[in-house]
Amino acid sequence: MAMLDHEKIIEALAATLENEVLPALGKGPARLQLYSVLDVLENLSAYLEWGGQLAELEVAACRGAASQLAGLLEGELSVRCRDFAAKTGGGNAALETARTLLVDVIESPAFDSPEVRAAVDACLGESVLTAAMFMKPPRLTEVSKG
């Protein structure tokens, strides 16, 4: 049995929803919900692929924060941040390491420091903004109309 390409499945689902379901909907919440579903489908491939572009960008943002945090933290967390910032490569393992490291920083007493909090906030904000940039402009326009 041949495996189907997940991108082709997602494209077929999105095309059916956009070409068959969307025209049948009037204005209102259901139409906006369908736009949200279409947006998720359009961006889903980046999350399904090993080392997808969104994951790679998140890892890069976390490496930048880790570099900054290494100079702000002390002890084991500082060493872990420095080591992570110095590594190259990505993939799921790097993403998991990055997220674990950020959670550990947030749970540490050092997170009370405004500088540490600002570095973490900047990283998390960059990840959110990067994900938002992947939304297709027509979808953003439709969603913003309410």
C-alpha positions as CSV (number, residue, x, y, z in Angstrom):
1,M,0.0,0.0,0.0
2,A,1.5,3.3,-1.0
3,M,1.7,6.2,1.5
4,L,0.0,9.4,0.5
5,D,1.9,12.7,0.7
6,H,0.5,14.7,3.6
7,E,0.8,17.9,1.6
8,K,-1.4,16.5,-1.1
9,I,-4.0,15.4,1.5
10,I,-4.0,18.8,3.1
11,E,-4.2,20.6,-0.3
12,A,-7.2,18.4,-1.2
13,L,-8.9,19.1,2.1
14,A,-8.3,22.9,1.8
15,A,-9.5,22.9,-1.9
16,T,-12.7,21.1,-1.0
17,L,-13.4,23.5,1.9
18,E,-12.6,26.6,-0.1
19,N,-14.3,25.6,-3.4
20,E,-17.3,23.7,-2.1
21,V,-18.1,24.6,1.5
22,L,-17.1,28.3,1.6
23,P,-19.3,29.5,-1.2
24,A,-22.3,27.9,0.5
25,L,-21.8,29.8,3.7
26,G,-23.2,33.2,4.4
27,K,-21.6,35.9,6.4
28,G,-21.2,35.1,10.1
29,P,-19.2,33.0,12.5
30,A,-19.2,29.8,10.5
31,R,-17.5,31.6,7.6
32,L,-14.8,33.0,9.9
33,Q,-14.3,29.6,11.5
34,L,-13.8,28.1,8.1
35,Y,-11.2,30.8,7.3
36,S,-9.4,29.8,10.5
37,V,-9.5,26.1,9.5
38,L,-8.1,27.0,6.0
39,D,-5.3,29.0,7.6
40,V,-4.4,26.1,9.9
41,L,-4.4,23.7,6.9
42,E,-2.2,26.0,4.9
43,N,0.4,26.2,7.7
44,L,0.1,22.6,8.9
45,S,2.8,21.2,6.7
46,A,5.5,23.3,8.4
47,Y,4.6,21.6,11.6
48,L,4.4,18.1,10.2
49,E,7.7,18.1,8.4
50,W,10.7,17.1,10.3
51,G,12.7,20.3,10.6
52,G,9.9,22.4,9.0
53,Q,10.6,26.0,8.4
54,L,8.6,27.3,11.4
55,A,10.4,24.9,13.7
56,E,13.8,26.0,12.3
57,L,12.9,29.6,12.9
58,E,11.8,28.9,16.4
59,V,15.1,27.1,17.1
60,A,17.0,30.1,15.7
61,A,15.1,32.5,17.9
62,C,15.8,30.3,20.9
63,R,19.5,30.1,20.1
64,G,19.7,33.9,20.0
65,A,17.9,34.2,23.4
66,A,20.1,31.4,24.8
67,S,23.2,33.4,23.8
68,Q,21.9,36.4,25.6
69,L,20.7,34.4,28.6
70,A,24.1,32.7,29.0
71,G,25.6,36.0,30.0
72,L,22.7,36.8,32.4
73,L,22.4,33.5,34.2
74,E,24.7,31.6,36.5
75,G,25.6,28.0,37.0
76,E,24.2,25.1,35.2
77,L,21.5,27.1,33.3
78,S,24.1,29.5,32.0
79,V,26.2,26.6,30.7
80,R,23.2,24.9,29.1
81,C,22.3,28.2,27.4
82,R,25.8,28.8,26.2
83,D,26.1,25.2,24.9
84,F,22.7,25.4,23.1
85,A,23.6,28.7,21.5
86,A,26.8,27.3,20.2
87,K,25.3,24.3,18.5
88,T,24.2,24.2,14.9
89,G,21.5,22.2,13.3
90,G,17.9,21.8,14.0
91,G,15.1,19.3,13.8
92,N,12.8,18.0,16.5
93,A,15.5,17.3,19.0
94,A,16.8,20.9,18.8
95,L,13.3,22.2,19.1
96,E,12.6,20.1,22.2
97,T,15.9,21.2,23.8
98,A,15.1,24.8,23.1
99,R,11.6,24.6,24.6
100,T,12.9,22.7,27.6
101,L,15.6,25.2,28.2
102,L,13.1,28.1,28.0
103,V,10.8,26.4,30.5
104,D,13.7,25.8,32.8
105,V,14.7,29.4,32.7
106,I,11.1,30.6,33.3
107,E,10.8,28.2,36.3
108,S,14.1,29.4,37.7
109,P,14.5,32.2,40.3
110,A,16.5,34.1,37.7
111,F,13.3,34.8,35.8
112,D,12.5,37.5,38.3
113,S,15.3,39.5,36.7
114,P,13.9,42.1,34.2
115,E,16.8,41.3,31.8
116,V,16.2,37.6,31.9
117,R,12.4,38.1,31.5
118,A,13.0,40.5,28.6
119,A,15.2,38.0,26.8
120,V,12.7,35.2,27.1
121,D,9.8,37.5,26.2
122,A,11.6,38.6,23.1
123,C,12.3,35.0,22.0
124,L,8.7,34.0,22.6
125,G,7.4,37.1,20.8
126,E,9.7,36.5,17.8
127,S,8.3,32.9,17.6
128,V,4.7,34.1,17.6
129,L,5.4,36.9,15.0
130,T,7.2,34.4,12.8
131,A,4.3,32.1,12.9
132,A,1.9,34.9,12.1
133,M,4.0,35.9,9.0
134,F,3.2,32.5,7.5
135,M,-0.5,33.3,7.5
136,K,-1.6,34.1,4.0
137,P,-2.6,37.8,3.7
138,P,-6.1,37.1,2.3
139,R,-6.8,35.0,5.4
140,L,-5.6,37.7,7.7
141,T,-7.8,40.2,5.9
142,E,-10.9,38.0,6.2
143,V,-10.2,37.2,9.8
144,S,-9.7,40.9,10.7
145,K,-13.0,41.8,9.2
146,G,-14.7,39.9,12.0
